[in-house]
Amino acid sequence: MKNINIPMLLLATLVILMFVLVGIAISYRNIWFVLLFILLGFAFMGFGLSLKRKRK
């Protein structure tokens, strides 16, 4: 059984949370929060992918 990589799991959860918050911001019709959470989601995703690339 493999060990769970806790920091990467938390980072992936944070990315998912950002995109959930995009949906919530859309429901409140707030374009600024939509843009903010989309940018944060992609930034965290890019950070996670760069960490994964450095580990290999």
JOSULSUL-V701726 format. One record per helix or strand of 2 or more residues. SS is the DSSP state (a for helix, b for strand). FROM is the first residue (numbers start at 0). LEN is the number of residues. If there is no record, write none. Layout:
ss = (SS:SS)
from = (FROM:FROM)
len = (LEN:LEN)
This chain:
ss = (a:a)
from = (5:30)
len = (22:25)
